[in-house]
Amino acid sequence: MTQGLKRFKSLFALLFALLLAHGAAFALHSTEPNRSTTHKSHRKSSHRWRLRWNPMFRPSHDSLLRQNEEIDRLDLPRIQDDDELEQLKASNALVPIRESATVEIDRRLDPARRYCRPWTRDFVEDLSQAYYKQFHAQIQVNSAVRTVKVQKKLRRHNRNAAPAYGDTASSHLAGVTVDLQRRGMSKEQVRFVQRYLFYLRALGLVEPEEERRHWCFHVMVSDRYTGWRQSQTVVPLHPASETEAAVTGSD
């Protein structure tokens, strides 16, 4: 009886040891995530994203108001449909954006909407030339003039798009605005464009935004750009001033 009890205890001890080993192995190979580790990883990832997305010109309600105030000052129509669009093209109130060694146009942009106001095209050409001189790369135009009909359709697929009517309507509807590709630019290239726009915005010539969803520079250009441009002998490269350095964090 004593010998049987000893055997039972030995067997029980062996089974208990096996269970402990199995439990340890299960813990090592468990697919359930460690909440603490996952939380830290998510926090680090979010931190990296916040560092990467650090725009100088954040989209805002006030910016949309300023864009529309400028359009109202110029007494420009919000283009309703293709018929009105074609009339403005025929009268040269809207001019074609031209591809060149310094300007590229997104192939997805409808050729019928590769148009803008003359001063907006001048801005695109000036920026693209300065950018090419610095980086030997093209500036890409992703979007230009739109009609109310197109904007309504866009709103159905993108709730972040500006409305087609009201005080915060998209400034694309007046042909004064272009979207320039930001995705794929290096940090240095992004900073260059930001500085360029900072300078012009300080003069009251542009109202820029950096859109996060499509990673582009949305730039509304005032007709005042024409007079300023004529006063320049060269396209400025806009070195950072002390004020700009404080805003951009540059040295």
Secondary structure, 3 states (H helix, E strand, C coil): CHHHHHHHHHHHHHHHHHHHHHHHHHHHHCCCCCHHHHHHHHHHHHHHHHHHCCCCCCCCHHHHHHHHHHHHHHCCCCCCCHHHHHHHHHCCCCEECCCCCCEEECCCCCHHHCEECHHHHHHHHHHHHHHHHHHCCCEEEEECCCCHHHHHHHHHHCCCCCCCCCCCCCHHHHCCEEEEECCCCCHHHHHHHHHHHHHHHHCCCEEEEEECCCCEEEEEECCHHHHHHHCCCCCCCCCCCHHHHHHHCCC
